[in-house]
Amino acid sequence: MSGETFDVLIIGGGIVGAACALEAVRSGLKVCVCEKGVIGAGATAAGMGHLVVMDDSEAQFALTSRSLQLWRDLADSLPVSAEYQVSGTLWVGADDEEMAEVGRKRSFYESRNVRVEVLDPRQLSEAEPHLRSGLAGGLLVPDDAVVYSPVVAKFLIDRANDAGAVLREGVTVSAIHPHGALFVDGTTVSAGVVVNATGSWSPGLTPGIPVQRRKGHLAITDRYPGFVNHQLIELGYLKNAHAVTSDSVAFNVQPRQTGQVLIGSSRQFGVDDPAIEAPMLKWMLERAVEYMPDLTGLKIIRTWTGFRAATPDSLPLIGPVEVEDGRLWLATGHEGLGITTSLGTAELLVDQILGRQSQIPTAPYFPDRSLREDIHHG
C-alpha cells in the first residue's frame, strides 16, 4: 500500500468507522478504511443493536436524537437482513422511586418533542404479559428501534466502496504517524487526516486517551415469536450502567425480528479476557428472570461477550486530538451507544474535518473537553 495517499484514513471497520467512511466519501473526500479483521465483527457484532434516544445529559440527548433522525432517513434503504424494526423502548419501573424517574424522563422528553407514554401497572402488563406482576409501571418511548448492526456495517461499507472509498481488510496498523499510518507488514498509507475508530482498542494507537474497556455478556434464545414486544430496560439500569468501580448487571431484553429474545446486560471494568464468565452470566440471567419469570422456560442457544469503549463522562470522543496539528482524529468512546450514535458521529466528524456547520454542537464530544466550541465550527 506504500505510495497511496488519501484525504482521510479511517482505522476500524466497525459500524462507527463504516458510517464515517460513507459520510466522508459522500462529502467528496478520498477515503481509505483499514480493518484488521472482518467488517462489523468486533463490538458491532457483539452489541444489542438498540437505537435509543437518551436523556442522561443534554449532549447525550443531542447526539442520540440526531442520530435516530438519521437512522429513520436511512431505514427504507436498508436490506431486509438488517432487521430494522421500530419496537420502541419500555423503561420499566419497579417501585415508586423509579416511577418518580419516569416522571422526570417524561418531562425531559416531552419538552424536546420526543413522543412518550406513561404506563400504569395494568397497561404495563397488557404491553408485556410476561413481565412479573407487582411492577409499578413504565415509560414507553415508541419511536426507538432495533437493528442487526453487523449487516448495517457491511451495508455502509459497501455503499462507501461503491462511492469510491478503498477498503483494506485483514491489515493491522502498528502505529499512526504524522502523515498516515504504518502497518505491521512495513507498508504505509499516507493521509491528510487519520481517524482512530477502533473502539475499545483505540488507546493502543492513541495512548493517553480516556477510554477504558468494559466487558459485557449477552445471551440469545431460540425462536419464540411474540414473547416480548418492546426493548425492555429496568430503570435501575441507569445507575448500574454508570457504576465505574464495580461489576453490575441490569434487566435488558430485546425482541428480534427472528422471534428470538436477546438478553442482557452486564458491565465489568478491568477484564481483558473475552471468555464467558459463568458467575457473571448467571447473575445477569437471574436478574432478567426477576423481571420476566417466564424466561426460565426459554432455551438459550448462544452466549457471548464483547468490549465497550467507555469514557469517564459517558460521552464519545469525536474530533481532533491536537487542534494545532489537525491530522489525528478520534471517533471512539461510545460505550453502549455506538450503534445508535454511529450515523451522528460520522456527520459530526466530517462536519469538523470540512469546517461545515453542524446540526448539533460539537464541543461536548471534543477529545479535549476544555476546547471552546467555536474552534471547530460548532
Contacts in CASP RR format, 6 or more apart in sequence:
PFRMAT RR
TARGET T0000
AUTHOR 0000-0000-0000
METHOD contacts of the structure
MODEL  1
MSGETFDVLIIGGGIVGAACALEAVRSGLKVCVCEKGVIGAGATAAGMGH
LVVMDDSEAQFALTSRSLQLWRDLADSLPVSAEYQVSGTLWVGADDEEMA
EVGRKRSFYESRNVRVEVLDPRQLSEAEPHLRSGLAGGLLVPDDAVVYSP
VVAKFLIDRANDAGAVLREGVTVSAIHPHGALFVDGTTVSAGVVVNATGS
WSPGLTPGIPVQRRKGHLAITDRYPGFVNHQLIELGYLKNAHAVTSDSVA
FNVQPRQTGQVLIGSSRQFGVDDPAIEAPMLKWMLERAVEYMPDLTGLKI
IRTWTGFRAATPDSLPLIGPVEVEDGRLWLATGHEGLGITTSLGTAELLV
DQILGRQSQIPTAPYFPDRSLREDIHHG
1 168 0 8 1.000
1 171 0 8 1.000
1 183 0 8 1.000
1 187 0 8 1.000
1 188 0 8 1.000
1 189 0 8 1.000
2 187 0 8 1.000
2 188 0 8 1.000
3 188 0 8 1.000
3 189 0 8 1.000
3 190 0 8 1.000
4 32 0 8 1.000
4 166 0 8 1.000
4 189 0 8 1.000
4 190 0 8 1.000
5 30 0 8 1.000
5 189 0 8 1.000
5 190 0 8 1.000
5 191 0 8 1.000
5 192 0 8 1.000
6 30 0 8 1.000
6 31 0 8 1.000
6 32 0 8 1.000
6 166 0 8 1.000
6 189 0 8 1.000
6 190 0 8 1.000
6 191 0 8 1.000
6 192 0 8 1.000
7 24 0 8 1.000
7 29 0 8 1.000
7 30 0 8 1.000
7 31 0 8 1.000
7 191 0 8 1.000
7 192 0 8 1.000
7 193 0 8 1.000
8 24 0 8 1.000
8 29 0 8 1.000
8 30 0 8 1.000
8 31 0 8 1.000
8 32 0 8 1.000
8 191 0 8 1.000
8 192 0 8 1.000
8 193 0 8 1.000
8 194 0 8 1.000
8 195 0 8 1.000
8 353 0 8 1.000
9 31 0 8 1.000
9 32 0 8 1.000
9 33 0 8 1.000
9 34 0 8 1.000
9 180 0 8 1.000
9 181 0 8 1.000
9 189 0 8 1.000
9 191 0 8 1.000
9 192 0 8 1.000
9 193 0 8 1.000
9 194 0 8 1.000
9 195 0 8 1.000
10 17 0 8 1.000
10 20 0 8 1.000
10 21 0 8 1.000
10 24 0 8 1.000
10 31 0 8 1.000
10 32 0 8 1.000
10 33 0 8 1.000
10 34 0 8 1.000
10 195 0 8 1.000
10 197 0 8 1.000
10 331 0 8 1.000
11 34 0 8 1.000
11 173 0 8 1.000
11 176 0 8 1.000
11 181 0 8 1.000
11 194 0 8 1.000
11 195 0 8 1.000
11 196 0 8 1.000
11 197 0 8 1.000
11 198 0 8 1.000
11 205 0 8 1.000
12 33 0 8 1.000
12 34 0 8 1.000
12 35 0 8 1.000
12 36 0 8 1.000
12 197 0 8 1.000
12 198 0 8 1.000
12 199 0 8 1.000
13 21 0 8 1.000
13 33 0 8 1.000
13 34 0 8 1.000
13 35 0 8 1.000
13 39 0 8 1.000
13 40 0 8 1.000
13 44 0 8 1.000
13 153 0 8 1.000
13 157 0 8 1.000
13 197 0 8 1.000
14 35 0 8 1.000
14 39 0 8 1.000
14 40 0 8 1.000
14 41 0 8 1.000
14 42 0 8 1.000
14 43 0 8 1.000
14 44 0 8 1.000
14 153 0 8 1.000
14 197 0 8 1.000
15 40 0 8 1.000
15 44 0 8 1.000
15 149 0 8 1.000
15 152 0 8 1.000
15 153 0 8 1.000
15 156 0 8 1.000
15 338 0 8 1.000
15 339 0 8 1.000
15 342 0 8 1.000
16 197 0 8 1.000
16 199 0 8 1.000
16 331 0 8 1.000
16 332 0 8 1.000
16 334 0 8 1.000
16 338 0 8 1.000
16 341 0 8 1.000
16 342 0 8 1.000
16 345 0 8 1.000
16 346 0 8 1.000
17 33 0 8 1.000
17 195 0 8 1.000
17 197 0 8 1.000
17 331 0 8 1.000
17 342 0 8 1.000
17 346 0 8 1.000
18 33 0 8 1.000
18 39 0 8 1.000
18 40 0 8 1.000
18 152 0 8 1.000
18 153 0 8 1.000
18 154 0 8 1.000
18 156 0 8 1.000
18 157 0 8 1.000
18 160 0 8 1.000
18 342 0 8 1.000
19 156 0 8 1.000
19 342 0 8 1.000
19 343 0 8 1.000
19 344 0 8 1.000
19 345 0 8 1.000
19 346 0 8 1.000
20 195 0 8 1.000
20 197 0 8 1.000
20 331 0 8 1.000
20 345 0 8 1.000
20 346 0 8 1.000
20 349 0 8 1.000
20 350 0 8 1.000
21 31 0 8 1.000
21 33 0 8 1.000
21 156 0 8 1.000
21 157 0 8 1.000
21 160 0 8 1.000
21 165 0 8 1.000
22 156 0 8 1.000
22 157 0 8 1.000
22 159 0 8 1.000
22 160 0 8 1.000
22 163 0 8 1.000
22 165 0 8 1.000
22 346 0 8 1.000
23 346 0 8 1.000
23 347 0 8 1.000
23 349 0 8 1.000
23 350 0 8 1.000
24 31 0 8 1.000
24 160 0 8 1.000
24 165 0 8 1.000
24 346 0 8 1.000
24 349 0 8 1.000
24 350 0 8 1.000
24 353 0 8 1.000
25 31 0 8 1.000
25 160 0 8 1.000
25 163 0 8 1.000
25 164 0 8 1.000
25 165 0 8 1.000
26 163 0 8 1.000
27 350 0 8 1.000
27 354 0 8 1.000
29 350 0 8 1.000
29 353 0 8 1.000
29 354 0 8 1.000
31 160 0 8 1.000
31 164 0 8 1.000
31 165 0 8 1.000
31 166 0 8 1.000
32 165 0 8 1.000
32 166 0 8 1.000
32 167 0 8 1.000
32 168 0 8 1.000
32 189 0 8 1.000
32 191 0 8 1.000
33 157 0 8 1.000
33 160 0 8 1.000
33 165 0 8 1.000
33 166 0 8 1.000
33 167 0 8 1.000
33 168 0 8 1.000
34 168 0 8 1.000
34 171 0 8 1.000
34 173 0 8 1.000
34 181 0 8 1.000
34 183 0 8 1.000
34 189 0 8 1.000
35 167 0 8 1.000
35 168 0 8 1.000
35 169 0 8 1.000
35 170 0 8 1.000
35 171 0 8 1.000
36 170 0 8 1.000
36 171 0 8 1.000
36 172 0 8 1.000
36 173 0 8 1.000
37 169 0 8 1.000
37 170 0 8 1.000
38 169 0 8 1.000
39 150 0 8 1.000
39 153 0 8 1.000
39 154 0 8 1.000
39 157 0 8 1.000
39 167 0 8 1.000
39 169 0 8 1.000
40 149 0 8 1.000
40 150 0 8 1.000
40 153 0 8 1.000
40 154 0 8 1.000
41 150 0 8 1.000
42 306 0 8 1.000
43 199 0 8 1.000
43 200 0 8 1.000
43 306 0 8 1.000
43 307 0 8 1.000
43 308 0 8 1.000
43 309 0 8 1.000
43 338 0 8 1.000
44 149 0 8 1.000
44 150 0 8 1.000
44 153 0 8 1.000
44 339 0 8 1.000
45 149 0 8 1.000
45 150 0 8 1.000
46 216 0 8 1.000
46 218 0 8 1.000
46 304 0 8 1.000
46 305 0 8 1.000
46 306 0 8 1.000
46 307 0 8 1.000
47 149 0 8 1.000
47 218 0 8 1.000
47 306 0 8 1.000
47 336 0 8 1.000
47 339 0 8 1.000
48 146 0 8 1.000
48 218 0 8 1.000
48 252 0 8 1.000
48 254 0 8 1.000
48 262 0 8 1.000
48 264 0 8 1.000
48 265 0 8 1.000
48 339 0 8 1.000
49 146 0 8 1.000
49 147 0 8 1.000
49 148 0 8 1.000
49 149 0 8 1.000
49 254 0 8 1.000
49 339 0 8 1.000
49 340 0 8 1.000
50 89 0 8 1.000
50 144 0 8 1.000
50 146 0 8 1.000
50 231 0 8 1.000
50 254 0 8 1.000
50 339 0 8 1.000
50 340 0 8 1.000
51 67 0 8 1.000
51 68 0 8 1.000
51 71 0 8 1.000
51 144 0 8 1.000
51 145 0 8 1.000
51 146 0 8 1.000
51 147 0 8 1.000
51 339 0 8 1.000
51 340 0 8 1.000
52 64 0 8 1.000
52 68 0 8 1.000
52 89 0 8 1.000
52 141 0 8 1.000
52 144 0 8 1.000
52 231 0 8 1.000
52 337 0 8 1.000
52 340 0 8 1.000
53 61 0 8 1.000
53 64 0 8 1.000
53 65 0 8 1.000
53 68 0 8 1.000
53 109 0 8 1.000
53 114 0 8 1.000
53 141 0 8 1.000
53 143 0 8 1.000
53 144 0 8 1.000
54 60 0 8 1.000
54 61 0 8 1.000
54 64 0 8 1.000
54 337 0 8 1.000
54 340 0 8 1.000
55 61 0 8 1.000
55 105 0 8 1.000
55 108 0 8 1.000
55 109 0 8 1.000
56 238 0 8 1.000
56 242 0 8 1.000
56 314 0 8 1.000
57 314 0 8 1.000
57 315 0 8 1.000
57 364 0 8 1.000
58 364 0 8 1.000
59 315 0 8 1.000
59 361 0 8 1.000
59 364 0 8 1.000
59 365 0 8 1.000
60 314 0 8 1.000
60 315 0 8 1.000
60 337 0 8 1.000
61 108 0 8 1.000
61 112 0 8 1.000
62 360 0 8 1.000
62 361 0 8 1.000
62 364 0 8 1.000
63 315 0 8 1.000
63 316 0 8 1.000
63 341 0 8 1.000
63 344 0 8 1.000
63 345 0 8 1.000
63 348 0 8 1.000
63 360 0 8 1.000
63 365 0 8 1.000
64 337 0 8 1.000
64 340 0 8 1.000
64 341 0 8 1.000
65 112 0 8 1.000
65 114 0 8 1.000
66 344 0 8 1.000
66 347 0 8 1.000
66 359 0 8 1.000
66 360 0 8 1.000
67 340 0 8 1.000
67 341 0 8 1.000
67 342 0 8 1.000
67 343 0 8 1.000
67 344 0 8 1.000
67 345 0 8 1.000
68 143 0 8 1.000
68 144 0 8 1.000
68 145 0 8 1.000
68 340 0 8 1.000
70 343 0 8 1.000
70 344 0 8 1.000
70 347 0 8 1.000
71 84 0 8 1.000
71 145 0 8 1.000
71 147 0 8 1.000
71 340 0 8 1.000
71 343 0 8 1.000
74 343 0 8 1.000
75 84 0 8 1.000
75 145 0 8 1.000
78 84 0 8 1.000
78 147 0 8 1.000
78 152 0 8 1.000
78 155 0 8 1.000
79 151 0 8 1.000
79 155 0 8 1.000
81 148 0 8 1.000
81 151 0 8 1.000
82 147 0 8 1.000
82 148 0 8 1.000
82 151 0 8 1.000
82 152 0 8 1.000
82 155 0 8 1.000
83 146 0 8 1.000
83 147 0 8 1.000
83 148 0 8 1.000
83 151 0 8 1.000
83 256 0 8 1.000
83 257 0 8 1.000
83 258 0 8 1.000
84 145 0 8 1.000
84 146 0 8 1.000
84 147 0 8 1.000
85 145 0 8 1.000
85 146 0 8 1.000
85 147 0 8 1.000
85 255 0 8 1.000
85 257 0 8 1.000
86 142 0 8 1.000
86 143 0 8 1.000
86 144 0 8 1.000
86 145 0 8 1.000
87 144 0 8 1.000
87 145 0 8 1.000
87 146 0 8 1.000
87 229 0 8 1.000
87 230 0 8 1.000
87 231 0 8 1.000
87 254 0 8 1.000
87 255 0 8 1.000
88 140 0 8 1.000
88 141 0 8 1.000
88 142 0 8 1.000
88 143 0 8 1.000
88 144 0 8 1.000
88 145 0 8 1.000
88 230 0 8 1.000
88 231 0 8 1.000
89 140 0 8 1.000
89 141 0 8 1.000
89 144 0 8 1.000
89 230 0 8 1.000
89 231 0 8 1.000
89 233 0 8 1.000
90 119 0 8 1.000
90 124 0 8 1.000
90 127 0 8 1.000
90 128 0 8 1.000
90 138 0 8 1.000
90 139 0 8 1.000
90 140 0 8 1.000
90 141 0 8 1.000
90 230 0 8 1.000
90 231 0 8 1.000
90 232 0 8 1.000
90 233 0 8 1.000
91 102 0 8 1.000
91 105 0 8 1.000
91 138 0 8 1.000
91 139 0 8 1.000
91 140 0 8 1.000
91 141 0 8 1.000
91 233 0 8 1.000
91 234 0 8 1.000
91 235 0 8 1.000
92 124 0 8 1.000
92 131 0 8 1.000
92 135 0 8 1.000
92 137 0 8 1.000
92 138 0 8 1.000
92 232 0 8 1.000
92 233 0 8 1.000
92 234 0 8 1.000
92 235 0 8 1.000
92 251 0 8 1.000
92 291 0 8 1.000
93 99 0 8 1.000
93 101 0 8 1.000
93 102 0 8 1.000
93 135 0 8 1.000
93 136 0 8 1.000
93 137 0 8 1.000
93 138 0 8 1.000
93 234 0 8 1.000
93 235 0 8 1.000
94 135 0 8 1.000
94 136 0 8 1.000
94 234 0 8 1.000
94 235 0 8 1.000
94 236 0 8 1.000
95 136 0 8 1.000
96 136 0 8 1.000
98 136 0 8 1.000
98 234 0 8 1.000
98 235 0 8 1.000
98 236 0 8 1.000
99 136 0 8 1.000
99 137 0 8 1.000
99 138 0 8 1.000
101 235 0 8 1.000
101 238 0 8 1.000
102 118 0 8 1.000
102 137 0 8 1.000
102 138 0 8 1.000
102 139 0 8 1.000
102 235 0 8 1.000
103 118 0 8 1.000
103 139 0 8 1.000
105 116 0 8 1.000
105 139 0 8 1.000
106 116 0 8 1.000
106 118 0 8 1.000
106 139 0 8 1.000
109 115 0 8 1.000
109 116 0 8 1.000
109 141 0 8 1.000
110 116 0 8 1.000
114 141 0 8 1.000
114 143 0 8 1.000
115 141 0 8 1.000
115 142 0 8 1.000
115 143 0 8 1.000
116 139 0 8 1.000
116 140 0 8 1.000
116 141 0 8 1.000
116 142 0 8 1.000
117 139 0 8 1.000
117 140 0 8 1.000
117 142 0 8 1.000
118 137 0 8 1.000
118 138 0 8 1.000
118 139 0 8 1.000
118 140 0 8 1.000
119 127 0 8 1.000
119 137 0 8 1.000
119 138 0 8 1.000
119 139 0 8 1.000
119 140 0 8 1.000
120 137 0 8 1.000
121 134 0 8 1.000
121 135 0 8 1.000
121 136 0 8 1.000
121 137 0 8 1.000
123 137 0 8 1.000
124 131 0 8 1.000
124 135 0 8 1.000
124 137 0 8 1.000
124 138 0 8 1.000
125 131 0 8 1.000
125 133 0 8 1.000
125 135 0 8 1.000
127 140 0 8 1.000
127 229 0 8 1.000
127 230 0 8 1.000
128 228 0 8 1.000
128 229 0 8 1.000
128 230 0 8 1.000
128 232 0 8 1.000
130 227 0 8 1.000
130 228 0 8 1.000
130 292 0 8 1.000
130 293 0 8 1.000
130 294 0 8 1.000
130 295 0 8 1.000
131 232 0 8 1.000
131 291 0 8 1.000
131 292 0 8 1.000
132 290 0 8 1.000
132 291 0 8 1.000
132 292 0 8 1.000
132 293 0 8 1.000
135 291 0 8 1.000
138 235 0 8 1.000
140 230 0 8 1.000
144 231 0 8 1.000
146 231 0 8 1.000
146 254 0 8 1.000
146 255 0 8 1.000
146 256 0 8 1.000
147 339 0 8 1.000
148 256 0 8 1.000
148 257 0 8 1.000
149 339 0 8 1.000
152 339 0 8 1.000
157 165 0 8 1.000
157 167 0 8 1.000
160 167 0 8 1.000
161 167 0 8 1.000
168 189 0 8 1.000
171 183 0 8 1.000
171 185 0 8 1.000
172 183 0 8 1.000
172 184 0 8 1.000
173 181 0 8 1.000
173 182 0 8 1.000
173 183 0 8 1.000
173 184 0 8 1.000
173 205 0 8 1.000
174 182 0 8 1.000
174 183 0 8 1.000
174 184 0 8 1.000
174 186 0 8 1.000
175 181 0 8 1.000
175 182 0 8 1.000
175 205 0 8 1.000
176 182 0 8 1.000
176 194 0 8 1.000
176 196 0 8 1.000
176 205 0 8 1.000
176 206 0 8 1.000
176 328 0 8 1.000
177 188 0 8 1.000
178 325 0 8 1.000
178 327 0 8 1.000
179 190 0 8 1.000
179 191 0 8 1.000
179 192 0 8 1.000
179 327 0 8 1.000
180 188 0 8 1.000
180 189 0 8 1.000
180 190 0 8 1.000
180 191 0 8 1.000
180 192 0 8 1.000
180 194 0 8 1.000
180 327 0 8 1.000
181 188 0 8 1.000
181 189 0 8 1.000
181 191 0 8 1.000
181 194 0 8 1.000
182 188 0 8 1.000
183 189 0 8 1.000
192 327 0 8 1.000
193 326 0 8 1.000
193 327 0 8 1.000
193 328 0 8 1.000
193 329 0 8 1.000
193 353 0 8 1.000
194 327 0 8 1.000
194 328 0 8 1.000
194 329 0 8 1.000
195 329 0 8 1.000
195 330 0 8 1.000
195 331 0 8 1.000
195 349 0 8 1.000
196 202 0 8 1.000
196 205 0 8 1.000
196 206 0 8 1.000
196 328 0 8 1.000
196 329 0 8 1.000
196 330 0 8 1.000
196 331 0 8 1.000
196 332 0 8 1.000
197 330 0 8 1.000
197 331 0 8 1.000
197 332 0 8 1.000
198 204 0 8 1.000
198 205 0 8 1.000
198 332 0 8 1.000
199 211 0 8 1.000
199 309 0 8 1.000
199 332 0 8 1.000
199 333 0 8 1.000
199 334 0 8 1.000
200 211 0 8 1.000
200 212 0 8 1.000
200 213 0 8 1.000
200 214 0 8 1.000
200 307 0 8 1.000
200 308 0 8 1.000
200 309 0 8 1.000
202 209 0 8 1.000
202 211 0 8 1.000
202 309 0 8 1.000
202 330 0 8 1.000
202 332 0 8 1.000
202 333 0 8 1.000
203 209 0 8 1.000
203 211 0 8 1.000
206 321 0 8 1.000
206 328 0 8 1.000
206 330 0 8 1.000
209 317 0 8 1.000
209 321 0 8 1.000
209 330 0 8 1.000
209 332 0 8 1.000
209 367 0 8 1.000
210 311 0 8 1.000
210 312 0 8 1.000
210 317 0 8 1.000
211 309 0 8 1.000
211 310 0 8 1.000
211 311 0 8 1.000
211 317 0 8 1.000
211 332 0 8 1.000
211 333 0 8 1.000
212 269 0 8 1.000
212 270 0 8 1.000
212 309 0 8 1.000
212 310 0 8 1.000
212 311 0 8 1.000
213 269 0 8 1.000
213 270 0 8 1.000
213 271 0 8 1.000
213 272 0 8 1.000
213 307 0 8 1.000
213 308 0 8 1.000
213 309 0 8 1.000
213 310 0 8 1.000
214 267 0 8 1.000
214 268 0 8 1.000
214 269 0 8 1.000
214 307 0 8 1.000
214 308 0 8 1.000
214 309 0 8 1.000
214 310 0 8 1.000
214 335 0 8 1.000
215 266 0 8 1.000
215 267 0 8 1.000
215 268 0 8 1.000
215 269 0 8 1.000
215 270 0 8 1.000
215 271 0 8 1.000
215 274 0 8 1.000
215 305 0 8 1.000
215 306 0 8 1.000
215 307 0 8 1.000
215 308 0 8 1.000
216 265 0 8 1.000
216 266 0 8 1.000
216 267 0 8 1.000
216 268 0 8 1.000
216 305 0 8 1.000
216 306 0 8 1.000
216 307 0 8 1.000
216 308 0 8 1.000
217 264 0 8 1.000
217 265 0 8 1.000
217 266 0 8 1.000
217 276 0 8 1.000
217 277 0 8 1.000
217 280 0 8 1.000
217 281 0 8 1.000
217 284 0 8 1.000
217 303 0 8 1.000
217 304 0 8 1.000
217 305 0 8 1.000
218 262 0 8 1.000
218 263 0 8 1.000
218 264 0 8 1.000
218 265 0 8 1.000
218 303 0 8 1.000
218 304 0 8 1.000
218 305 0 8 1.000
218 306 0 8 1.000
219 262 0 8 1.000
219 263 0 8 1.000
219 264 0 8 1.000
219 281 0 8 1.000
219 284 0 8 1.000
219 285 0 8 1.000
219 300 0 8 1.000
219 302 0 8 1.000
219 303 0 8 1.000
220 256 0 8 1.000
220 260 0 8 1.000
220 261 0 8 1.000
220 262 0 8 1.000
220 263 0 8 1.000
220 300 0 8 1.000
220 301 0 8 1.000
220 302 0 8 1.000
220 303 0 8 1.000
221 260 0 8 1.000
221 261 0 8 1.000
221 263 0 8 1.000
221 295 0 8 1.000
221 298 0 8 1.000
221 299 0 8 1.000
221 300 0 8 1.000
221 301 0 8 1.000
222 260 0 8 1.000
222 298 0 8 1.000
222 299 0 8 1.000
222 300 0 8 1.000
222 301 0 8 1.000
223 258 0 8 1.000
223 259 0 8 1.000
223 260 0 8 1.000
224 259 0 8 1.000
224 260 0 8 1.000
224 261 0 8 1.000
224 298 0 8 1.000
225 259 0 8 1.000
226 255 0 8 1.000
226 259 0 8 1.000
227 255 0 8 1.000
227 259 0 8 1.000
227 261 0 8 1.000
227 294 0 8 1.000
227 298 0 8 1.000
228 253 0 8 1.000
228 254 0 8 1.000
228 255 0 8 1.000
228 261 0 8 1.000
228 292 0 8 1.000
229 255 0 8 1.000
230 255 0 8 1.000
231 252 0 8 1.000
231 253 0 8 1.000
231 254 0 8 1.000
231 255 0 8 1.000
232 251 0 8 1.000
232 252 0 8 1.000
232 253 0 8 1.000
232 254 0 8 1.000
232 291 0 8 1.000
232 292 0 8 1.000
233 250 0 8 1.000
233 251 0 8 1.000
233 252 0 8 1.000
234 250 0 8 1.000
234 251 0 8 1.000
234 252 0 8 1.000
234 291 0 8 1.000
236 250 0 8 1.000
237 250 0 8 1.000
237 251 0 8 1.000
237 252 0 8 1.000
237 265 0 8 1.000
240 248 0 8 1.000
240 249 0 8 1.000
240 250 0 8 1.000
240 267 0 8 1.000
241 248 0 8 1.000
241 250 0 8 1.000
241 265 0 8 1.000
241 267 0 8 1.000
242 314 0 8 1.000
243 267 0 8 1.000
244 269 0 8 1.000
244 310 0 8 1.000
244 312 0 8 1.000
245 269 0 8 1.000
247 266 0 8 1.000
247 267 0 8 1.000
247 268 0 8 1.000
247 269 0 8 1.000
247 280 0 8 1.000
248 266 0 8 1.000
248 267 0 8 1.000
249 264 0 8 1.000
249 265 0 8 1.000
249 266 0 8 1.000
249 267 0 8 1.000
249 280 0 8 1.000
249 283 0 8 1.000
249 284 0 8 1.000
249 287 0 8 1.000
250 264 0 8 1.000
250 265 0 8 1.000
250 287 0 8 1.000
251 264 0 8 1.000
251 287 0 8 1.000
251 288 0 8 1.000
251 290 0 8 1.000
251 291 0 8 1.000
251 292 0 8 1.000
252 263 0 8 1.000
252 264 0 8 1.000
252 265 0 8 1.000
252 288 0 8 1.000
253 261 0 8 1.000
253 262 0 8 1.000
253 263 0 8 1.000
253 264 0 8 1.000
253 288 0 8 1.000
253 291 0 8 1.000
253 292 0 8 1.000
253 295 0 8 1.000
254 261 0 8 1.000
254 262 0 8 1.000
255 261 0 8 1.000
255 262 0 8 1.000
256 262 0 8 1.000
261 295 0 8 1.000
261 298 0 8 1.000
263 284 0 8 1.000
263 285 0 8 1.000
263 288 0 8 1.000
263 295 0 8 1.000
263 300 0 8 1.000
264 284 0 8 1.000
264 288 0 8 1.000
265 284 0 8 1.000
266 280 0 8 1.000
266 281 0 8 1.000
266 283 0 8 1.000
266 284 0 8 1.000
267 308 0 8 1.000
268 280 0 8 1.000
269 310 0 8 1.000
271 277 0 8 1.000
274 305 0 8 1.000
274 306 0 8 1.000
274 307 0 8 1.000
275 305 0 8 1.000
276 303 0 8 1.000
276 304 0 8 1.000
276 305 0 8 1.000
277 305 0 8 1.000
281 303 0 8 1.000
285 295 0 8 1.000
285 300 0 8 1.000
288 295 0 8 1.000
289 295 0 8 1.000
289 296 0 8 1.000
308 334 0 8 1.000
308 335 0 8 1.000
308 336 0 8 1.000
309 332 0 8 1.000
309 333 0 8 1.000
309 334 0 8 1.000
309 335 0 8 1.000
310 333 0 8 1.000
310 335 0 8 1.000
311 317 0 8 1.000
311 333 0 8 1.000
311 335 0 8 1.000
313 369 0 8 1.000
314 335 0 8 1.000
315 364 0 8 1.000
315 365 0 8 1.000
316 331 0 8 1.000
316 332 0 8 1.000
316 333 0 8 1.000
316 334 0 8 1.000
316 335 0 8 1.000
316 337 0 8 1.000
316 338 0 8 1.000
316 341 0 8 1.000
316 345 0 8 1.000
316 365 0 8 1.000
317 330 0 8 1.000
317 331 0 8 1.000
317 332 0 8 1.000
317 333 0 8 1.000
317 365 0 8 1.000
317 366 0 8 1.000
317 367 0 8 1.000
318 330 0 8 1.000
318 331 0 8 1.000
318 345 0 8 1.000
318 348 0 8 1.000
318 349 0 8 1.000
318 352 0 8 1.000
318 362 0 8 1.000
318 365 0 8 1.000
318 366 0 8 1.000
318 367 0 8 1.000
319 329 0 8 1.000
319 330 0 8 1.000
319 331 0 8 1.000
319 348 0 8 1.000
319 349 0 8 1.000
319 352 0 8 1.000
319 362 0 8 1.000
319 365 0 8 1.000
319 366 0 8 1.000
319 367 0 8 1.000
319 376 0 8 1.000
320 326 0 8 1.000
320 327 0 8 1.000
320 328 0 8 1.000
320 329 0 8 1.000
320 330 0 8 1.000
320 352 0 8 1.000
320 366 0 8 1.000
320 367 0 8 1.000
320 376 0 8 1.000
321 328 0 8 1.000
321 329 0 8 1.000
321 330 0 8 1.000
321 367 0 8 1.000
321 368 0 8 1.000
322 328 0 8 1.000
323 368 0 8 1.000
323 371 0 8 1.000
323 375 0 8 1.000
323 376 0 8 1.000
329 349 0 8 1.000
329 352 0 8 1.000
329 353 0 8 1.000
330 367 0 8 1.000
331 345 0 8 1.000
331 346 0 8 1.000
331 349 0 8 1.000
334 341 0 8 1.000
334 342 0 8 1.000
334 345 0 8 1.000
338 345 0 8 1.000
347 358 0 8 1.000
347 359 0 8 1.000
348 358 0 8 1.000
348 360 0 8 1.000
348 362 0 8 1.000
348 365 0 8 1.000
350 356 0 8 1.000
351 357 0 8 1.000
351 358 0 8 1.000
351 362 0 8 1.000
351 377 0 8 1.000
351 378 0 8 1.000
352 358 0 8 1.000
352 362 0 8 1.000
352 376 0 8 1.000
352 377 0 8 1.000
355 376 0 8 1.000
355 377 0 8 1.000
356 377 0 8 1.000
357 377 0 8 1.000
357 378 0 8 1.000
358 377 0 8 1.000
358 378 0 8 1.000
361 373 0 8 1.000
361 378 0 8 1.000
362 373 0 8 1.000
362 376 0 8 1.000
362 377 0 8 1.000
362 378 0 8 1.000
363 369 0 8 1.000
363 371 0 8 1.000
363 372 0 8 1.000
363 373 0 8 1.000
363 375 0 8 1.000
363 376 0 8 1.000
363 378 0 8 1.000
366 375 0 8 1.000
366 376 0 8 1.000
END
